[in-house]
Amino acid sequence: MLPTIFVTAGKAIMWNVIVVVAGFAILLLSEMPPNQKLGLVCALGIITSLISVFLMLPILLKMEKFK
């Protein structure tokens, strides 16, 4: 069973990441290599952030000092 975070806020977080990554992924179509690298680095950074949010947020919410 999934924690509540994945059902409620997780959907909004996921859609936000999809839209922002798609926006930066457009830079991969650029003819200028610096723009391509920027798009790749930003997209990968945002995906890494998504993974860390989904791993850390449930843990932080279960800790007593955050209640």
PDB file of N, H, CA, C and O in Angstrom:
ATOM      1  N   MET A   1       0.839  -1.185   0.000  1.00  0.00           N
ATOM      2  CA  MET A   1       0.000   0.000   0.000  1.00  0.00           C
ATOM      3  C   MET A   1       0.882   1.246   0.000  1.00  0.00           C
ATOM      4  O   MET A   1       1.864   1.336   0.736  1.00  0.00           O
ATOM      5  N   LEU A   2       0.510   2.187  -0.832  1.00  0.00           N
ATOM      6  H   LEU A   2      -0.288   2.114  -1.430  1.00  0.00           H
ATOM      7  CA  LEU A   2       1.288   3.416  -0.944  1.00  0.00           C
ATOM      8  C   LEU A   2       0.964   4.370   0.199  1.00  0.00           C
ATOM      9  O   LEU A   2      -0.178   4.449   0.651  1.00  0.00           O
ATOM     10  N   PRO A   3       1.986   5.097   0.663  1.00  0.00           N
ATOM     11  CA  PRO A   3       1.696   6.142   1.654  1.00  0.00           C
ATOM     12  C   PRO A   3       0.773   7.200   1.046  1.00  0.00           C
ATOM     13  O   PRO A   3       0.707   7.355  -0.173  1.00  0.00           O
ATOM     14  N   THR A   4       0.080   7.905   1.893  1.00  0.00           N
ATOM     15  H   THR A   4       0.133   7.779   2.883  1.00  0.00           H
ATOM     16  CA  THR A   4      -0.880   8.908   1.449  1.00  0.00           C
ATOM     17  C   THR A   4      -0.226   9.992   0.592  1.00  0.00           C
ATOM     18  O   THR A   4      -0.873  10.563  -0.286  1.00  0.00           O
ATOM     19  N   ILE A   5       1.037  10.273   0.840  1.00  0.00           N
ATOM     20  H   ILE A   5       1.563   9.809   1.553  1.00  0.00           H
ATOM     21  CA  ILE A   5       1.726  11.333   0.101  1.00  0.00           C
ATOM     22  C   ILE A   5       1.734  11.059  -1.396  1.00  0.00           C
ATOM     23  O   ILE A   5       1.671  11.997  -2.191  1.00  0.00           O
ATOM     24  N   PHE A   6       1.811   9.794  -1.799  1.00  0.00           N
ATOM     25  H   PHE A   6       1.863   9.031  -1.153  1.00  0.00           H
ATOM     26  CA  PHE A   6       1.858   9.477  -3.220  1.00  0.00           C
ATOM     27  C   PHE A   6       0.498   9.630  -3.883  1.00  0.00           C
ATOM     28  O   PHE A   6       0.415   9.825  -5.096  1.00  0.00           O
ATOM     29  N   VAL A   7      -0.544   9.546  -3.112  1.00  0.00           N
ATOM     30  H   VAL A   7      -0.476   9.388  -2.127  1.00  0.00           H
ATOM     31  CA  VAL A   7      -1.892   9.653  -3.669  1.00  0.00           C
ATOM     32  C   VAL A   7      -2.351  11.105  -3.720  1.00  0.00           C
ATOM     33  O   VAL A   7      -3.070  11.486  -4.643  1.00  0.00           O
ATOM     34  N   THR A   8      -1.954  11.916  -2.757  1.00  0.00           N
ATOM     35  H   THR A   8      -1.370  11.606  -2.007  1.00  0.00           H
ATOM     36  CA  THR A   8      -2.439  13.295  -2.681  1.00  0.00           C
ATOM     37  C   THR A   8      -1.451  14.259  -3.319  1.00  0.00           C
ATOM     38  O   THR A   8      -1.601  14.618  -4.487  1.00  0.00           O
ATOM     39  N   ALA A   9      -0.461  14.673  -2.576  1.00  0.00           N
ATOM     40  H   ALA A   9      -0.339  14.381  -1.628  1.00  0.00           H
ATOM     41  CA  ALA A   9       0.507  15.656  -3.074  1.00  0.00           C
ATOM     42  C   ALA A   9       1.412  15.057  -4.144  1.00  0.00           C
ATOM     43  O   ALA A   9       1.965  15.790  -4.964  1.00  0.00           O
ATOM     44  N   GLY A  10       1.566  13.768  -4.145  1.00  0.00           N
ATOM     45  H   GLY A  10       1.117  13.173  -3.479  1.00  0.00           H
ATOM     46  CA  GLY A  10       2.444  13.119  -5.122  1.00  0.00           C
ATOM     47  C   GLY A  10       2.023  13.357  -6.552  1.00  0.00           C
ATOM     48  O   GLY A  10       2.871  13.501  -7.433  1.00  0.00           O
ATOM     49  N   LYS A  11       0.723  13.399  -6.797  1.00  0.00           N
ATOM     50  H   LYS A  11       0.034  13.282  -6.081  1.00  0.00           H
ATOM     51  CA  LYS A  11       0.229  13.654  -8.154  1.00  0.00           C
ATOM     52  C   LYS A  11       0.621  15.046  -8.616  1.00  0.00           C
ATOM     53  O   LYS A  11       1.068  15.228  -9.749  1.00  0.00           O
ATOM     54  N   ALA A  12       0.455  16.025  -7.745  1.00  0.00           N
ATOM     55  H   ALA A  12       0.092  15.878  -6.825  1.00  0.00           H
ATOM     56  CA  ALA A  12       0.809  17.400  -8.106  1.00  0.00           C
ATOM     57  C   ALA A  12       2.311  17.544  -8.313  1.00  0.00           C
ATOM     58  O   ALA A  12       2.753  18.213  -9.247  1.00  0.00           O
ATOM     59  N   ILE A  13       3.085  16.920  -7.448  1.00  0.00           N
ATOM     60  H   ILE A  13       2.725  16.377  -6.689  1.00  0.00           H
ATOM     61  CA  ILE A  13       4.541  16.974  -7.585  1.00  0.00           C
ATOM     62  C   ILE A  13       4.961  16.327  -8.899  1.00  0.00           C
ATOM     63  O   ILE A  13       5.820  16.852  -9.607  1.00  0.00           O
ATOM     64  N   MET A  14       4.364  15.203  -9.218  1.00  0.00           N
ATOM     65  H   MET A  14       3.667  14.777  -8.643  1.00  0.00           H
ATOM     66  CA  MET A  14       4.720  14.480 -10.434  1.00  0.00           C
ATOM     67  C   MET A  14       4.387  15.290 -11.687  1.00  0.00           C
ATOM     68  O   MET A  14       5.203  15.366 -12.606  1.00  0.00           O
ATOM     69  N   TRP A  15       3.204  15.892 -11.734  1.00  0.00           N
ATOM     70  H   TRP A  15       2.542  15.830 -10.988  1.00  0.00           H
ATOM     71  CA  TRP A  15       2.827  16.708 -12.897  1.00  0.00           C
ATOM     72  C   TRP A  15       3.740  17.913 -13.032  1.00  0.00           C
ATOM     73  O   TRP A  15       4.118  18.286 -14.143  1.00  0.00           O
ATOM     74  N   ASN A  16       4.095  18.520 -11.918  1.00  0.00           N
ATOM     75  H   ASN A  16       3.787  18.217 -11.016  1.00  0.00           H
ATOM     76  CA  ASN A  16       5.004  19.663 -11.954  1.00  0.00           C
ATOM     77  C   ASN A  16       6.350  19.255 -12.537  1.00  0.00           C
ATOM     78  O   ASN A  16       6.902  19.965 -13.378  1.00  0.00           O
ATOM     79  N   VAL A  17       6.879  18.125 -12.101  1.00  0.00           N
ATOM     80  H   VAL A  17       6.430  17.548 -11.418  1.00  0.00           H
ATOM     81  CA  VAL A  17       8.170  17.657 -12.606  1.00  0.00           C
ATOM     82  C   VAL A  17       8.089  17.349 -14.099  1.00  0.00           C
ATOM     83  O   VAL A  17       9.006  17.682 -14.850  1.00  0.00           O
ATOM     84  N   ILE A  18       7.016  16.726 -14.525  1.00  0.00           N
ATOM     85  H   ILE A  18       6.272  16.456 -13.915  1.00  0.00           H
ATOM     86  CA  ILE A  18       6.856  16.395 -15.949  1.00  0.00           C
ATOM     87  C   ILE A  18       6.872  17.656 -16.807  1.00  0.00           C
ATOM     88  O   ILE A  18       7.542  17.705 -17.839  1.00  0.00           O
ATOM     89  N   VAL A  19       6.136  18.667 -16.378  1.00  0.00           N
ATOM     90  H   VAL A  19       5.591  18.627 -15.540  1.00  0.00           H
ATOM     91  CA  VAL A  19       6.058  19.910 -17.155  1.00  0.00           C
ATOM     92  C   VAL A  19       7.397  20.638 -17.180  1.00  0.00           C
ATOM     93  O   VAL A  19       7.829  21.103 -18.235  1.00  0.00           O
ATOM     94  N   VAL A  20       8.053  20.741 -16.036  1.00  0.00           N
ATOM     95  H   VAL A  20       7.702  20.364 -15.179  1.00  0.00           H
ATOM     96  CA  VAL A  20       9.326  21.469 -15.979  1.00  0.00           C
ATOM     97  C   VAL A  20      10.418  20.719 -16.741  1.00  0.00           C
ATOM     98  O   VAL A  20      11.203  21.340 -17.457  1.00  0.00           O
ATOM     99  N   VAL A  21      10.479  19.407 -16.601  1.00  0.00           N
ATOM    100  H   VAL A  21       9.841  18.902 -16.020  1.00  0.00           H
ATOM    101  CA  VAL A  21      11.476  18.623 -17.335  1.00  0.00           C
ATOM    102  C   VAL A  21      11.221  18.727 -18.837  1.00  0.00           C
ATOM    103  O   VAL A  21      12.168  18.837 -19.616  1.00  0.00           O
ATOM    104  N   ALA A  22       9.969  18.692 -19.249  1.00  0.00           N
ATOM    105  H   ALA A  22       9.200  18.602 -18.616  1.00  0.00           H
ATOM    106  CA  ALA A  22       9.658  18.840 -20.673  1.00  0.00           C
ATOM    107  C   ALA A  22      10.108  20.204 -21.185  1.00  0.00           C
ATOM    108  O   ALA A  22      10.599  20.316 -22.308  1.00  0.00           O
ATOM    109  N   GLY A  23       9.942  21.236 -20.369  1.00  0.00           N
ATOM    110  H   GLY A  23       9.542  21.145 -19.457  1.00  0.00           H
ATOM    111  CA  GLY A  23      10.388  22.566 -20.763  1.00  0.00           C
ATOM    112  C   GLY A  23      11.894  22.635 -20.959  1.00  0.00           C
ATOM    113  O   GLY A  23      12.365  23.249 -21.916  1.00  0.00           O
ATOM    114  N   PHE A  24      12.646  22.023 -20.079  1.00  0.00           N
ATOM    115  H   PHE A  24      12.263  21.524 -19.301  1.00  0.00           H
ATOM    116  CA  PHE A  24      14.099  22.018 -20.234  1.00  0.00           C
ATOM    117  C   PHE A  24      14.548  21.031 -21.309  1.00  0.00           C
ATOM    118  O   PHE A  24      15.592  21.233 -21.928  1.00  0.00           O
ATOM    119  N   ALA A  25      13.785  19.978 -21.540  1.00  0.00           N
ATOM    120  H   ALA A  25      12.936  19.814 -21.037  1.00  0.00           H
ATOM    121  CA  ALA A  25      14.154  18.993 -22.563  1.00  0.00           C
ATOM    122  C   ALA A  25      14.077  19.593 -23.960  1.00  0.00           C
ATOM    123  O   ALA A  25      14.737  19.105 -24.878  1.00  0.00           O
ATOM    124  N   ILE A  26      13.289  20.630 -24.131  1.00  0.00           N
ATOM    125  H   ILE A  26      12.753  21.026 -23.385  1.00  0.00           H
ATOM    126  CA  ILE A  26      13.224  21.314 -25.421  1.00  0.00           C
ATOM    127  C   ILE A  26      14.607  21.842 -25.810  1.00  0.00           C
ATOM    128  O   ILE A  26      14.949  21.895 -26.992  1.00  0.00           O
ATOM    129  N   LEU A  27      15.387  22.228 -24.817  1.00  0.00           N
ATOM    130  H   LEU A  27      15.109  22.185 -23.858  1.00  0.00           H
ATOM    131  CA  LEU A  27      16.735  22.732 -25.105  1.00  0.00           C
ATOM    132  C   LEU A  27      17.624  21.672 -25.741  1.00  0.00           C
ATOM    133  O   LEU A  27      18.613  22.010 -26.392  1.00  0.00           O
ATOM    134  N   LEU A  28      17.290  20.401 -25.566  1.00  0.00           N
ATOM    135  H   LEU A  28      16.487  20.126 -25.037  1.00  0.00           H
ATOM    136  CA  LEU A  28      18.089  19.336 -26.183  1.00  0.00           C
ATOM    137  C   LEU A  28      18.001  19.378 -27.707  1.00  0.00           C
ATOM    138  O   LEU A  28      18.860  18.822 -28.391  1.00  0.00           O
ATOM    139  N   LEU A  29      16.984  20.025 -28.237  1.00  0.00           N
ATOM    140  H   LEU A  29      16.286  20.477 -27.681  1.00  0.00           H
ATOM    141  CA  LEU A  29      16.814  20.139 -29.680  1.00  0.00           C
ATOM    142  C   LEU A  29      17.589  21.321 -30.263  1.00  0.00           C
ATOM    143  O   LEU A  29      17.624  21.504 -31.480  1.00  0.00           O
ATOM    144  N   SER A  30      18.196  22.105 -29.413  1.00  0.00           N
ATOM    145  H   SER A  30      18.167  21.956 -28.424  1.00  0.00           H
ATOM    146  CA  SER A  30      18.953  23.276 -29.850  1.00  0.00           C
ATOM    147  C   SER A  30      20.196  22.852 -30.630  1.00  0.00           C
ATOM    148  O   SER A  30      20.736  21.766 -30.420  1.00  0.00           O
ATOM    149  N   GLU A  31      20.634  23.722 -31.527  1.00  0.00           N
ATOM    150  H   GLU A  31      20.194  24.604 -31.697  1.00  0.00           H
ATOM    151  CA  GLU A  31      21.849  23.438 -32.285  1.00  0.00           C
ATOM    152  C   GLU A  31      23.103  23.863 -31.523  1.00  0.00           C
ATOM    153  O   GLU A  31      24.217  23.505 -31.906  1.00  0.00           O
ATOM    154  N   MET A  32      22.925  24.611 -30.468  1.00  0.00           N
ATOM    155  H   MET A  32      22.020  24.903 -30.158  1.00  0.00           H
ATOM    156  CA  MET A  32      24.079  25.083 -29.691  1.00  0.00           C
ATOM    157  C   MET A  32      24.369  24.107 -28.547  1.00  0.00           C
ATOM    158  O   MET A  32      23.511  23.897 -27.689  1.00  0.00           O
ATOM    159  N   PRO A  33      25.554  23.514 -28.523  1.00  0.00           N
ATOM    160  CA  PRO A  33      25.898  22.548 -27.470  1.00  0.00           C
ATOM    161  C   PRO A  33      25.746  23.078 -26.038  1.00  0.00           C
ATOM    162  O   PRO A  33      25.324  22.316 -25.169  1.00  0.00           O
ATOM    163  N   PRO A  34      26.071  24.351 -25.750  1.00  0.00           N
ATOM    164  CA  PRO A  34      25.860  24.814 -24.372  1.00  0.00           C
ATOM    165  C   PRO A  34      24.385  24.765 -23.950  1.00  0.00           C
ATOM    166  O   PRO A  34      24.072  24.445 -22.803  1.00  0.00           O
ATOM    167  N   ASN A  35      23.494  25.083 -24.878  1.00  0.00           N
ATOM    168  H   ASN A  35      23.749  25.343 -25.810  1.00  0.00           H
ATOM    169  CA  ASN A  35      22.066  25.000 -24.565  1.00  0.00           C
ATOM    170  C   ASN A  35      21.638  23.558 -24.335  1.00  0.00           C
ATOM    171  O   ASN A  35      20.836  23.279 -23.444  1.00  0.00           O
ATOM    172  N   GLN A  36      22.169  22.646 -25.133  1.00  0.00           N
ATOM    173  H   GLN A  36      22.820  22.873 -25.857  1.00  0.00           H
ATOM    174  CA  GLN A  36      21.846  21.228 -24.968  1.00  0.00           C
ATOM    175  C   GLN A  36      22.308  20.723 -23.600  1.00  0.00           C
ATOM    176  O   GLN A  36      21.583  20.012 -22.905  1.00  0.00           O
ATOM    177  N   LYS A  37      23.527  21.107 -23.235  1.00  0.00           N
ATOM    178  H   LYS A  37      24.116  21.685 -23.799  1.00  0.00           H
ATOM    179  CA  LYS A  37      24.069  20.669 -21.941  1.00  0.00           C
ATOM    180  C   LYS A  37      23.272  21.262 -20.786  1.00  0.00           C
ATOM    181  O   LYS A  37      23.008  20.581 -19.795  1.00  0.00           O
ATOM    182  N   LEU A  38      22.889  22.528 -20.913  1.00  0.00           N
ATOM    183  H   LEU A  38      23.103  23.081 -21.718  1.00  0.00           H
ATOM    184  CA  LEU A  38      22.078  23.161 -19.873  1.00  0.00           C
ATOM    185  C   LEU A  38      20.749  22.436 -19.706  1.00  0.00           C
ATOM    186  O   LEU A  38      20.331  22.158 -18.582  1.00  0.00           O
ATOM    187  N   GLY A  39      20.089  22.130 -20.808  1.00  0.00           N
ATOM    188  H   GLY A  39      20.430  22.355 -21.720  1.00  0.00           H
ATOM    189  CA  GLY A  39      18.816  21.407 -20.747  1.00  0.00           C
ATOM    190  C   GLY A  39      18.958  20.047 -20.103  1.00  0.00           C
ATOM    191  O   GLY A  39      18.115  19.640 -19.304  1.00  0.00           O
ATOM    192  N   LEU A  40      20.027  19.341 -20.451  1.00  0.00           N
ATOM    193  H   LEU A  40      20.711  19.672 -21.100  1.00  0.00           H
ATOM    194  CA  LEU A  40      20.249  18.011 -19.886  1.00  0.00           C
ATOM    195  C   LEU A  40      20.533  18.078 -18.391  1.00  0.00           C
ATOM    196  O   LEU A  40      19.969  17.311 -17.610  1.00  0.00           O
ATOM    197  N   VAL A  41      21.409  19.000 -17.996  1.00  0.00           N
ATOM    198  H   VAL A  41      21.867  19.623 -18.630  1.00  0.00           H
ATOM    199  CA  VAL A  41      21.766  19.118 -16.573  1.00  0.00           C
ATOM    200  C   VAL A  41      20.544  19.529 -15.741  1.00  0.00           C
ATOM    201  O   VAL A  41      20.313  18.975 -14.666  1.00  0.00           O
ATOM    202  N   CYS A  42      19.773  20.484 -16.228  1.00  0.00           N
ATOM    203  H   CYS A  42      19.960  20.934 -17.101  1.00  0.00           H
ATOM    204  CA  CYS A  42      18.589  20.928 -15.485  1.00  0.00           C
ATOM    205  C   CYS A  42      17.543  19.819 -15.387  1.00  0.00           C
ATOM    206  O   CYS A  42      16.971  19.599 -14.319  1.00  0.00           O
ATOM    207  N   ALA A  43      17.294  19.124 -16.490  1.00  0.00           N
ATOM    208  H   ALA A  43      17.759  19.302 -17.357  1.00  0.00           H
ATOM    209  CA  ALA A  43      16.305  18.039 -16.479  1.00  0.00           C
ATOM    210  C   ALA A  43      16.729  16.921 -15.527  1.00  0.00           C
ATOM    211  O   ALA A  43      15.911  16.415 -14.760  1.00  0.00           O
ATOM    212  N   LEU A  44      17.998  16.538 -15.574  1.00  0.00           N
ATOM    213  H   LEU A  44      18.663  16.949 -16.197  1.00  0.00           H
ATOM    214  CA  LEU A  44      18.477  15.487 -14.675  1.00  0.00           C
ATOM    215  C   LEU A  44      18.447  15.930 -13.218  1.00  0.00           C
ATOM    216  O   LEU A  44      18.150  15.135 -12.327  1.00  0.00           O
ATOM    217  N   GLY A  45      18.754  17.197 -12.981  1.00  0.00           N
ATOM    218  H   GLY A  45      18.995  17.844 -13.705  1.00  0.00           H
ATOM    219  CA  GLY A  45      18.687  17.720 -11.615  1.00  0.00           C
ATOM    220  C   GLY A  45      17.278  17.706 -11.061  1.00  0.00           C
ATOM    221  O   GLY A  45      17.077  17.400  -9.886  1.00  0.00           O
ATOM    222  N   ILE A  46      16.310  18.028 -11.882  1.00  0.00           N
ATOM    223  H   ILE A  46      16.474  18.277 -12.837  1.00  0.00           H
ATOM    224  CA  ILE A  46      14.917  18.041 -11.435  1.00  0.00           C
ATOM    225  C   ILE A  46      14.417  16.613 -11.211  1.00  0.00           C
ATOM    226  O   ILE A  46      13.668  16.363 -10.266  1.00  0.00           O
ATOM    227  N   ILE A  47      14.818  15.689 -12.060  1.00  0.00           N
ATOM    228  H   ILE A  47      15.426  15.892 -12.828  1.00  0.00           H
ATOM    229  CA  ILE A  47      14.431  14.285 -11.860  1.00  0.00           C
ATOM    230  C   ILE A  47      15.055  13.740 -10.574  1.00  0.00           C
ATOM    231  O   ILE A  47      14.404  13.009  -9.827  1.00  0.00           O
ATOM    232  N   THR A  48      16.303  14.093 -10.321  1.00  0.00           N
ATOM    233  H   THR A  48      16.832  14.686 -10.928  1.00  0.00           H
ATOM    234  CA  THR A  48      16.959  13.688  -9.073  1.00  0.00           C
ATOM    235  C   THR A  48      16.235  14.277  -7.870  1.00  0.00           C
ATOM    236  O   THR A  48      16.072  13.614  -6.845  1.00  0.00           O
ATOM    237  N   SER A  49      15.810  15.507  -8.001  1.00  0.00           N
ATOM    238  H   SER A  49      15.942  16.045  -8.833  1.00  0.00           H
ATOM    239  CA  SER A  49      15.048  16.151  -6.927  1.00  0.00           C
ATOM    240  C   SER A  49      13.731  15.419  -6.676  1.00  0.00           C
ATOM    241  O   SER A  49      13.334  15.233  -5.526  1.00  0.00           O
ATOM    242  N   LEU A  50      13.056  15.004  -7.744  1.00  0.00           N
ATOM    243  H   LEU A  50      13.379  15.154  -8.678  1.00  0.00           H
ATOM    244  CA  LEU A  50      11.801  14.249  -7.602  1.00  0.00           C
ATOM    245  C   LEU A  50      12.034  12.956  -6.831  1.00  0.00           C
ATOM    246  O   LEU A  50      11.272  12.617  -5.926  1.00  0.00           O
ATOM    247  N   ILE A  51      13.081  12.246  -7.190  1.00  0.00           N
ATOM    248  H   ILE A  51      13.700  12.521  -7.925  1.00  0.00           H
ATOM    249  CA  ILE A  51      13.376  10.977  -6.509  1.00  0.00           C
ATOM    250  C   ILE A  51      13.666  11.212  -5.029  1.00  0.00           C
ATOM    251  O   ILE A  51      13.191  10.470  -4.170  1.00  0.00           O
ATOM    252  N   SER A  52      14.446  12.248  -4.740  1.00  0.00           N
ATOM    253  H   SER A  52      14.832  12.851  -5.438  1.00  0.00           H
ATOM    254  CA  SER A  52      14.757  12.510  -3.335  1.00  0.00           C
ATOM    255  C   SER A  52      13.527  12.967  -2.555  1.00  0.00           C
ATOM    256  O   SER A  52      13.385  12.630  -1.380  1.00  0.00           O
ATOM    257  N   VAL A  53      12.646  13.723  -3.185  1.00  0.00           N
ATOM    258  H   VAL A  53      12.762  13.997  -4.139  1.00  0.00           H
ATOM    259  CA  VAL A  53      11.404  14.134  -2.506  1.00  0.00           C
ATOM    260  C   VAL A  53      10.557  12.913  -2.179  1.00  0.00           C
ATOM    261  O   VAL A  53      10.044  12.790  -1.067  1.00  0.00           O
ATOM    262  N   PHE A  54      10.409  12.016  -3.138  1.00  0.00           N
ATOM    263  H   PHE A  54      10.825  12.116  -4.041  1.00  0.00           H
ATOM    264  CA  PHE A  54       9.577  10.835  -2.893  1.00  0.00           C
ATOM    265  C   PHE A  54      10.201   9.888  -1.875  1.00  0.00           C
ATOM    266  O   PHE A  54       9.484   9.131  -1.220  1.00  0.00           O
ATOM    267  N   LEU A  55      11.525   9.918  -1.731  1.00  0.00           N
ATOM    268  H   LEU A  55      12.107  10.533  -2.263  1.00  0.00           H
ATOM    269  CA  LEU A  55      12.165   9.073  -0.732  1.00  0.00           C
ATOM    270  C   LEU A  55      12.182   9.723   0.650  1.00  0.00           C
ATOM    271  O   LEU A  55      11.974   9.046   1.656  1.00  0.00           O
ATOM    272  N   MET A  56      12.427  11.025   0.702  1.00  0.00           N
ATOM    273  H   MET A  56      12.595  11.575  -0.115  1.00  0.00           H
ATOM    274  CA  MET A  56      12.623  11.703   1.985  1.00  0.00           C
ATOM    275  C   MET A  56      11.339  12.246   2.615  1.00  0.00           C
ATOM    276  O   MET A  56      11.211  12.244   3.840  1.00  0.00           O
ATOM    277  N   LEU A  57      10.393  12.707   1.805  1.00  0.00           N
ATOM    278  H   LEU A  57      10.497  12.709   0.811  1.00  0.00           H
ATOM    279  CA  LEU A  57       9.204  13.342   2.356  1.00  0.00           C
ATOM    280  C   LEU A  57       8.406  12.421   3.276  1.00  0.00           C
ATOM    281  O   LEU A  57       8.025  12.861   4.361  1.00  0.00           O
ATOM    282  N   PRO A  58       8.133  11.182   2.910  1.00  0.00           N
ATOM    283  CA  PRO A  58       7.408  10.317   3.852  1.00  0.00           C
ATOM    284  C   PRO A  58       8.166  10.095   5.159  1.00  0.00           C
ATOM    285  O   PRO A  58       7.560  10.010   6.227  1.00  0.00           O
ATOM    286  N   ILE A  59       9.485  10.001   5.070  1.00  0.00           N
ATOM    287  H   ILE A  59       9.977  10.070   4.202  1.00  0.00           H
ATOM    288  CA  ILE A  59      10.286   9.812   6.279  1.00  0.00           C
ATOM    289  C   ILE A  59      10.203  11.039   7.171  1.00  0.00           C
ATOM    290  O   ILE A  59      10.024  10.922   8.383  1.00  0.00           O
ATOM    291  N   LEU A  60      10.330  12.211   6.574  1.00  0.00           N
ATOM    292  H   LEU A  60      10.475  12.306   5.589  1.00  0.00           H
ATOM    293  CA  LEU A  60      10.260  13.446   7.355  1.00  0.00           C
ATOM    294  C   LEU A  60       8.885  13.651   7.973  1.00  0.00           C
ATOM    295  O   LEU A  60       8.770  14.147   9.093  1.00  0.00           O
ATOM    296  N   LEU A  61       7.850  13.272   7.248  1.00  0.00           N
ATOM    297  H   LEU A  61       7.943  12.868   6.338  1.00  0.00           H
ATOM    298  CA  LEU A  61       6.497  13.451   7.778  1.00  0.00           C
ATOM    299  C   LEU A  61       6.208  12.509   8.942  1.00  0.00           C
ATOM    300  O   LEU A  61       5.367  12.809   9.789  1.00  0.00           O
ATOM    301  N   LYS A  62       6.902  11.370   8.988  1.00  0.00           N
ATOM    302  H   LYS A  62       7.585  11.127   8.299  1.00  0.00           H
ATOM    303  CA  LYS A  62       6.694  10.443  10.092  1.00  0.00           C
ATOM    304  C   LYS A  62       7.462  10.823  11.344  1.00  0.00           C
ATOM    305  O   LYS A  62       7.153  10.339  12.432  1.00  0.00           O
ATOM    306  N   MET A  63       8.455  11.680  11.202  1.00  0.00           N
ATOM    307  H   MET A  63       8.707  12.073  10.318  1.00  0.00           H
ATOM    308  CA  MET A  63       9.232  12.107  12.360  1.00  0.00           C
ATOM    309  C   MET A  63       8.367  12.991  13.243  1.00  0.00           C
ATOM    310  O   MET A  63       7.574  13.785  12.738  1.00  0.00           O
ATOM    311  N   GLU A  64       8.510  12.861  14.549  1.00  0.00           N
ATOM    312  H   GLU A  64       9.154  12.215  14.959  1.00  0.00           H
ATOM    313  CA  GLU A  64       7.641  13.571  15.494  1.00  0.00           C
ATOM    314  C   GLU A  64       7.850  15.065  15.483  1.00  0.00           C
ATOM    315  O   GLU A  64       6.884  15.805  15.671  1.00  0.00           O
ATOM    316  N   LYS A  65       9.066  15.551  15.271  1.00  0.00           N
ATOM    317  H   LYS A  65       9.850  14.950  15.118  1.00  0.00           H
ATOM    318  CA  LYS A  65       9.282  16.987  15.361  1.00  0.00           C
ATOM    319  C   LYS A  65       8.675  17.754  14.184  1.00  0.00           C
ATOM    320  O   LYS A  65       8.595  18.982  14.233  1.00  0.00           O
ATOM    321  N   PHE A  66       8.250  17.061  13.135  1.00  0.00           N
ATOM    322  H   PHE A  66       8.316  16.064  13.096  1.00  0.00           H
ATOM    323  CA  PHE A  66       7.605  17.712  12.018  1.00  0.00           C
ATOM    324  C   PHE A  66       6.077  17.672  12.113  1.00  0.00           C
ATOM    325  O   PHE A  66       5.389  18.182  11.229  1.00  0.00           O
ATOM    326  N   LYS A  67       5.548  17.073  13.172  1.00  0.00           N
ATOM    327  H   LYS A  67       6.107  16.658  13.890  1.00  0.00           H
ATOM    328  CA  LYS A  67       4.096  16.966  13.321  1.00  0.00           C
ATOM    329  C   LYS A  67       3.526  18.196  13.956  1.00  0.00           C
ATOM    330  O   LYS A  67       2.315  18.281  14.159  1.00  0.00           O
TER     331      LYS A  67
END
